[in-house]
Amino acid sequence: MDLINEDLPVKGLCFDKDGTLFDFAATWEAWAAAFLDRVSKGDRERAQRLGAAIGYDTAKGKFAKDSIVIAGTPNEVATALAPQFPDQPISEVVKMLNEEAGRAPQKEAVPLVPLLNAFRNNGLFLGVATNDAEAPARAHLAAAGVTDLFDFIAGYDSGYGGKPAAGQLLAFADHVKLKPSQIAMVGDSTHDLHAGRAAGMRTVAVLTGTAGAQELAPFADVVLDDIGGIPEWLATL
């Protein structure tokens, strides 16, 4: 893809998925309720214990702000759940998590197709770096009709590690032949922003996850309500 404007200071955008491209609460609170109901087979007390292990309140249907689900990988979530599944290897728990994740309903943070097309029409390279597994991540992007709008998609299991390490982001930069300083990492958690800073990228925080502006601002070049504010931010650079 040829860059339309060679003078753009930002030539690539790397997005987190959950809480960034998709609204976190609308997606993952519904996932948690479905997953816990399925694995507990309707046993409310067991569902409550399982929910507590991953920072999810079954009565309120809400995640705690420090829930492992918010920025953790499926392996980390499975490890937190492992004591509740003493007869199953962690790999089987991960498999259950990924199967349910693939079915999770996705609510776009903003209409994605027009926004992502606008970015591409302005010569920007686009990537996704998520701590979700790659297969359900691709399923979510395909359901939204945006898979082909991304130049690069990586999950925690794609061979580059997970955030807050910088491996996925540096792999994106290498894939599209850009310097990290020419890319902005866009995310809703401190994991995303730490990864961006570690990679040497600009960092953009959005408030469509569970973290507030006060928590994100120390690690972000800008804090936006959602990714729909990126074009206006780019125009100020």
Secondary structure as UniProt FT lines:
FT   TURN            6..7
FT   STRAND          12..15
FT   TURN            19..21
FT   HELIX           25..29
FT   HELIX           30..40
FT   TURN            41..42
FT   HELIX           44..53
FT   TURN            54..55
FT   STRAND          56..57
FT   TURN            58..61
FT   STRAND          62..63
FT   TURN            65..66
FT   HELIX           68..71
FT   HELIX           74..81
FT   HELIX           82..84
FT   TURN            86..87
FT   HELIX           90..102
FT   HELIX           112..121
FT   TURN            122..123
FT   STRAND          125..129
FT   HELIX           134..143
FT   TURN            144..145
FT   HELIX           147..149
FT   STRAND          152..154
FT   TURN            156..157
FT   TURN            163..164
FT   HELIX           167..176
FT   HELIX           180..182
FT   STRAND          183..187
FT   HELIX           190..199
FT   STRAND          202..206
FT   HELIX           213..216
FT   HELIX           217..219
FT   STRAND          222..224
FT   HELIX           227..229
FT   HELIX           230..236
//
